Amino acid sequence: MSDRSYPDAMLRSMPAFMLSRAIPFLGIFLTFSTVAHRSPGDLAEFSYTLAIFAVITAITSMSLGATGNLAAERGASMNALFSSGLALCAAMTLLAVLLCVGVLVTSPHLPGLQKLSGSNFTALSLIYIACIPFLILNTFLHLFHESSGRPAICSKIRTICTLAGCGYLAATAHFARPEQFALLAMGYFLTSEGLATLCLVLLSRSRNLSFKPVFCKKTTAHMLSLGVPIALGLAGQKVYFYLLNERLAVLGEGLVAQLAVFMIVIGVLMNPFLSLSQVHSLYVSKQPEQKNAAYLSGLIGVTTVLGVLAGLLWWFDEAIFRLAGASVFDSDDGLYAVLMFFIGTCALQGLTLAHLRAMKQTLVPQVMVNLIMLLGLLPVIYHFSPESPRLTDFLYFQGSATLMGVVVLQVWVFAGKTWPTPKPV
């Protein structure tokens, strides 16, 4: 990628990056939509369970989130990065499992769960906890191989594993009773992630990489110094999302189900923007002297994709929501507007944070974004108590807070702000 122009790098890398992200999102989309259609009464509890534990998995797995940038920088000398990454995976897995078990033990005191039925929460939680080792290891291995010359193979692995998970989901939807389906649907993650681990391990073996974890203090410190701010940034979003679920559960169980459907649609539609941001970040990591021109090109790319998506959704937004489980929504003409506003602000924020990550500016920007979301937005949401609460109201609040973060980040980028960063190892 280092010897290519920005447009050439985008055109060559985007298809594989999009496919490797689109396929898992489509699998999750299918999981939620099948629960919504097959067992709609369990959708709120299913989504609530994932929202709680996603906070923990976000912190632990995305502490390895700088793996891609470090692998892109190091070229051929990556053995220390791989070995240290494995040791860090083991530590993060242990931490995540302990934290999740702690949450499970204290869950009877959660106010949102008390408003839901809670009948399947323990079983759903245990199935998800069993997935955690696979989720964390796969995050590291996927980022490592994708950024070190194997994006097409990673894309094929994700496609095969997701299709296997979808096959499992289709079989359970056909044979299982509706009251059992939500529990079995959680097994989708165990099936797809377990198979992905097997494939990624075989890929690592074929590249003669050793699976002997070695703790290298300098490499591990460098990974954490860049990865932990990424993890904290994502964790801030997950904490907000969990607290939003808590608030909506108190206002009405139906709102939790609506949020689940909306966010899974967002997850699918954000794929081109997430892929563009990752390719952009890797490009700038390899060619930092091109950072200003690349960022402007990235903004043009995001705006272009956003315009195309707006045109498509003008015609097909209702069809997408029906497929995802629109039966949980009341008739609301504001869905298209809030959907585009939400996607637009998130896309711009994602590109800017990816650009700053490439410049090793992760901590302060993520802290600023989280402060806006947690200290600025949450009090508004928890004090907003309309007689007839609508999900779109809360989504407009969140989009507005994200837009505020985007404005602050643009000032950070164009003012040329810098912050002390660790020296490369």
C-alpha positions, -999 to +999 in steps of 0.1 A: +000+000+000+029+023+006+038+028-030+003+036-042-016+068-044-045+073-021-073+066-046-054+035-059-050+022-023-087+027-017-098+009-049-074-020-043-080-025-006-116-015+000-133-046-015-115-071+007-119-049+038-156-043+031-162-080+026-144-090+057-166-066+077-198-070+058-201-107+062-200-108+101-224-078+102-248-096+079-246-127+102-254-106+132-281-088+112-296-122+104-294-133+141-313-103+154-338-103+126-345-140+131-350-135+168-373-105+160-394-126+137-392-160+154-393-150+191-401-112+193-409-114+230-373-124+237-356-097+215-354-071+243-337-095+267-314-109+240-303-073+231-300-063+268-277-092+275-254-084+246-253-047+256-241-055+291-213-078+281-203-058+251-188-032+274-163-058+288-154-074+255-149-040+239-124-030+265-105-063+265-105-071+227-099-036+214-070-032+237-054-050+208-069-026+183-036-010+173-024-044+160-032-034+124-013-002+125+017-017+142+018-047+117+016-022+088+046-003+102+068-032+110+069-049+076+086-083+079+098-081+115+066-090+133+075-121+154+078-100+186+044-084+179+028-117+173+042-134+204+035-104+226+000-102+212-007-138+221+004-132+257-017-101+259-047-121+245-044-146+273-043-119+299-072-100+284-093-132+281-088-140+318-097-105+328-128-105+306-141-138+319-137-127+355-154-094+349-183-111+331-188-136+359-188-107+383-216-090+363-236-122+361-234-126+399-246-091+406-271-090+377-303-094+399-297-058+412-297-043+377-328-020+373-333-026+336-332-064+341-359-061+368-382-045+342-376-073+317-387-109+322-351-120+329-360-157+326-333-165+301-306-140+312-284-164+330-284-190+302-278-163+276-249-149+296-232-182+301-233-190+263-219-156+255-191-159+282-181-191+265-174-171+233-151-146+249-118-165+244-126-169+207-137-132+203-105-118+218-081-141+200-099-136+167-097-098+170-059-100+173-053-126+146-077-109+121-061-075+126-026-090+124-031-109+092-053-084+075-028-056+079+003-077+070-006-088+035-035-113+039-067-092+037-082-115+010-077-146+030-091-130+061-122-120+041-126-156+029-123-169+064-149-145+077-172-154+048-170-192+054-174-189+092-203-166+090-221-188+065-215-218+088-231-197+116-260-188+094-265-225+085-266-233+122-291-204+127-313-216+099-314-251+113-323-239+148-350-216+134-366-245+116-365-271+144-365-252+177-396-241+195-401-203+197-396-202+235-362-219+230-350-200+200-333-170+217-311-193+237-301-213+206-296-181+186-269-170+210-250-201+199-245-184+165-216-165+181-200-196+195-203-214+162-189-187+139-162-175+163-150-210+172-146-219+135-129-185+128-104-193+155-096-226+139-091-211+105-070-181+117-048-205+137-042-226+106-034-194+086-009-184+113+008-218+112+011-216+074+031-184+079+054-201+103+043-180+132+049-195+167+020-198+191+043-196+221+033-165+240+062-144+249+059-113+271+080-085+256+078-055+278+086-029+252+063-043+225+034-050+249+037-014+263+037+000+228+006-021+219-012-010+251-003+026+248-020+028+214-047+001+219-060+010+254-072+045+243-090+028+213-106+003+237-116+030+262-131+050+233-152+020+221-160+011+257-173+046+263-197+040+234-207+006+248-212+020+283-234+047+269-253+021+248-258-001+279-271+028+300-294+038+272-308+003+272-313+006+310-331+039+305-353+026+277-361-006+297-375+016+324-396+036+300-408+006+280-396-028+270-406-022+234-381+007+231-353-018+239-364-040+210-366-010+187-331+001+196-318-034+189-333-034+154-321+001+147-286-005+158-283-037+138-294-018+107-268+009+115-241-019+119-248-031+084-250+003+067-218+016+084-197-011+068-183+010+039-175+038+062-157+016+087-137-001+059-128+033+044-116+045+078-094+014+084-078+016+049-073+053+054-056+047+088-032+021+074-024+043+044-015+073+067+005+049+090+027+040+060+028+075+045+025+100+073+039+128+050+007+125+030-016+129+061-032+163+051-040+154+015-051+119+026-075+133+052-092+157+027-095+128+003-110+107+030-136+134+038-145+135+001-148+097+001-171+097+031-193+124+017-196+106-016-205+073-001-230+091+022-247+107-008-250+074-026-264+057+005-289+085+011-303+080-024-306+042-019-322+045+015-347+070+002-362+041-017-353+010+004-352+021+040-386+006+048-377-027+032-345-029+052-363-023+085-390-048+076-363-074+070-346-066+103-379-068+123-399-036+118-428-051+135-414-037+167-417-002+154-448+020+153-454+039+121-428+067+122-420+089+092-389+102+110-369+070+106-352+079+074-341+114+086-327+101+119-310+072+102-291+095+078-282+119+105-269+091+127-249+075+100-234+108+088-222+119+122-208+084+130-190+081+096-173+115+100-163+107+136-150+073+126-128+087+098-113+114+120-105+090+149-089+065+124-068+094+110-057+104+145-049+068+153-026+066+124-008+097+137-006+080+171-030+105+186-055+083+204-058+090+241-069+127+242-094+126+212-111+095+226-113+111+261-129+142+246-155+121+227-163+100+257-167+131+279-192+146+255-212+113+254-211+103+291-211+137+308-230+157+283-255+134+267-264+109+295-278+136+319-300+148+291-313+113+283-320+104+320-338+137+326-359+134+294-392+118+304-419+124+278-454+111+282-451+091+250-414+083+246-401+077+210-368+061+201-361+087+175-360+114+201-331+096+219-313+089+186-314+126+177-299+134+210-271+109+204-265+121+168-262+157+181-236+147+207-217+128+180-218+159+158-204+180+186-175+155+189-169+157+152-166+194+153-141+192+182-121+166+164-119+187+132-104+215+152-079+190+166-069+178+131-068+211+113-051+230+141-023+204+139-025+194+176+000+169+188+004+150+220+034+131+234+034+095+220+055+064+227+086+060+207+084+031+181+099-001+193 
